[in-house]
Amino acid sequence: MTAHLPILIVAIALRVATVADAGATTPLRLPPAPRIVAIGDLHGDLDATRRALRLAGAVDTNDRWTGGNLVVVQTGDQVDRGDDEQAILDLFSRLAQEAARAGGAVHALNGNHELMNTALDFRYVTPGGYADFVDAVTYDNADASMASFPDSMRARVAAFRPGGDYARDLARRNVVIIIGDNVFVHGGVLPEHVTYGLDRINTEVRAWLLGEGPMPEIILARGSPVWARDYSDEPDATDCAALQRVLDSLAAKRMIVGHTVQEQGVRSYCDGRVWCIDTGMAACYEGNVEVLEIIGDSLRVLAPEVEPAH
């Protein structure tokens, strides 16, 4: 915890502003950006997070925004499996503000693990992940809703339950975002999600996170946008045809997803129409740090030996 003190001090200063701004929303569609860098699953590994952001050309060695008009999209799963979740969540909240002031943007999406935590499904939380939030939130031990949880879990419950401080932070994030002709989502957008409505999915999830609506049934189902692996687990011709229908309906050229670890690094399938960017870079998977750079129709994988464009 001591090693993360500078981030935590800044986080305290940001907390009031962030919660007050919890109702702020990001549109489903945003205009094209000169340069986008997409980052996959981080799973509580602050060191891998910092390395990915530096590889993207987004931050300096002090974790301050240096990306100018760069747009960073992190496709979810910042939490679970590691001990540095609070530091990562707070870092992305701060960088979103710094980037906006510089003419850039940071868009972190909600993945299945963020939403599992709001559903109080803590099966992938580490012991350090429980301790991580003890000093981050306040709650009333006499609250009857806490009675069924052991003391060690209560701070995390208070942080992530609908309407909790960190759930409200997550409410500022989309499940799906489209930037120019690029669709970003944690798992995958299937044809039935387009029929249901992507704006509707973002809105319903946001209301649930704020404690203002029920848990959307569509979001925690196995085929939901945060759980689907149709395009990331060796997709076949049928999967690629479904992907093409989705892209056509959204007037998009490609989809960028995380969720499924690609043991050989960032990969594309379906003739480049889907890019899978979960490289398992977090310590729990021991994968490599790689990110995906998008400049117009030019896409390339950045690894530590590859310099980012400027």
Summary of the structure (lengths in Angstrom):
residues: 310
radius of gyration: 18.2
end to end distance: 34.4
largest distance: 56.8
contacts: 1092
relative contact order: 0.16
helix: 36%
strand: 14%
